[in-house]
């Protein structure tokens, strides 16, 4: 595929998202990831890798060997998302005259390199991440003021995410040995194509963890949605304003079958869900808000096979294309931190995410006709995604077992 094709990045985003989702399926709790945010941070990091480290990262991150096509694809996907938001601004001006949404889609993607002042980073690497990932370099003094550097990074993330992602980096995560922190921050506010009527929202039953009944605010609306009933589950895709983004619901038929349905979630399935035929659906959907704590993804990535990037075994990390690798002074990944937020209500969805890769130095179709619209009651645990329709990329992926 040619450079600039957003489907390359979308495929990698969904594939790693599914891998990390499956790595978190132990337990019964809610889950929220932003595969797109994670891949942005790791794609910048991979651009500086070389040798076996680069080969491992490409394999685990599902990157093609053609790095120009990959970098161009991430740039194309970011442009498509920003363009969709920009077009919605003008569309809202027209829709207000006919009672449409009062606010446009807001989408903000920001990448930045927080680098040790005076460290010998290669100009070619800095130029590449600036050109393809719009990631400027900001100099820090990790050696003398690591906590000040941590506060600076956290404040930047808070500003990019409208204060929804706070304290991405905890005390002690930045040390005097830190030399580079590659950070992605993402913010999205997407109104529905057709809003739910707030007056129709009523308390209703939801089976928490598939078994314990609890009352939650349940929204109700009949509208045109993508719909499919497959073996053991239903899928509903509800469009956001403009049709470029959609909310995906994968609802098991059996309230206790979420673990079994999770095993069926693949990158191929996620891609197919971007193209479901549309029909009228009566949808009962709970309002919910997810704010999970910061996740440390290092162990998950190592378990997937990305070991030398974390300098395992010792002295194996190779980021020579980022900065000259010397026997007693070379970069490696010490941690990957990820934090997310998502709130869904009658008006739409607001979501944010941030990912930080910390690198110290080592000393050494058409609608079908049906007799009646299907009625989908999302009253038990389900899988969800916020998806970019043209590329199929999932900006957010997760599950709700308890919407309270």
C-alpha positions, 0 to 999 in steps of 0.5 A, a space after each residue: 500500500 502506498 505511503 499516505 494510506 491511513 489503512 496501514 496505521 489503522 490496521 496496526 492500531 486495531 491489531 495492537 489494541 486487540 492484543 492489549 485488550 486481551 492482555 487485560 481480560 482477567 477480572 471483571 472490571 471495566 476497561 478502557 484503552 486508546 489504541 490510537 494514542 498508544 500507537 502514536 507514542 510507540 510509532 515515534 519510539 520505533 522510528 529511532 530503533 535499529 537492529 533487533 530492537 526495531 525488528 521486535 517492535 515492528 513485529 509486536 506493533 504490527 508495523 510493515 517493513 516499509 517505514 516511510 509508508 508507516 510514518 506517512 500513514 500515521 500522518 494521513 490518519 491524523 489529517 483525516 481525523 482533524 479534517 473531519 472535525 474541521 468540516 463539522 464546524 461549518 456543518 454545525 453552522 448550517 445544522 443550527 438552522 434546522 435544529 441539528 447539533 449545537 457543537 461540532 466534533 472536537 478532535 485534538 492530537 498532540 505529540 511532543 518529545 521532552 528531551 534532556 538538554 544537550 543530549 546527542 539526539 540525531 537530527 534525522 530522528 528529530 526531523 522525522 518525528 516533527 515532519 510525520 508526527 508533528 512532535 516538537 522537541 522541548 528541552 528538560 533538565 532531568 539530571 538536576 530537576 527530575 520532579 520539575 520535568 515530571 510536573 512540566 510533562 503532566 501539566 502539558 498533558 492536562 492542557 492538551 486533554 482539557 484537564 481530563 488526564 491528570 497526573 499521567 506520570 506519578 512521583 518517581 517515574 522520572 529520574 535523573 537518568 531519564 533522557 527522553 519522554 515521548 508523549 501523545 495526548 488525545 482529546 475528542 468530543 463527538 456529538 451524536 448524529 441524532 441525540 438521545 432525548 433526555 426526557 426518555 432517560 429512565 432508571 432501568 436494570 443493568 446486570 452488573 458483571 452479568 449477574 447482579 441487578 442494579 438501577 442505572 440511567 438508561 437512554 432510549 432512542 430509535 434511529 438509523 444504526 449499523 446492525 448485525 446479529 451474529 453467532 452469540 452476539 449483536 452489534 450496533 454502530 451508532 454514528 456521531 455527527 458527520 458520519 466519520 466517527 461511530 460508537 460500536 457496541 458488541 453485546 453478548 446474547 447471554 449476559 454471562 458470556 462476555 469472556 467468550 465473546 471477547 475471545 472473538 474480537 479480532 482486528 478483522 472483526 473491528 474492520 468489518 464493523 466499520 461497514 455494517 448495513 444500516 437500519 432503524 434500531 430501538 436502542 436502550 443504552 446506559 449512560 456511563 463514565 470511565 476514568 481508570 487509573 494509569 496503566 503501566 503497559 511495559 510488562 504487556 509489551 514485553 510479554 508480546 515479544 518487545 523485550 530488547 527495547 526494554 533492555 532485556 537482556 541487559 545491553 540489548 536495547 538498540 535505539 541508535 537511530 535516535 541517538 548514537 549508541 555507545 557501550 556505556 551510554 545508550 537509550 532504552 525504554 524503562 516504562 510505558 504509561 497510559 491513561 484514559 477517560 470517556 463519558 457517554 450521555 444523551 448528547 454524545 461522547 467526550 474522551 481523552 487519552 495520553 501515553 508516555 514512553 520514558 527512556 533513560 540512559 543505561 550506563 552501559 452497503 444499503 439499508 435492508 427491510 425488516 418487518 420491525 426494527 430490532 430492539 437492543 437492550 444494552 442491559 448487561 456487560 458489553 464491549 465498545 469502541 469509538 471508531 473512525 469509519 473510513 479507516 476502521 481505526 479504533 480510537 478507543 476500545 474497552 468494555 463496560 461491566 458496571 456503568 455506575 
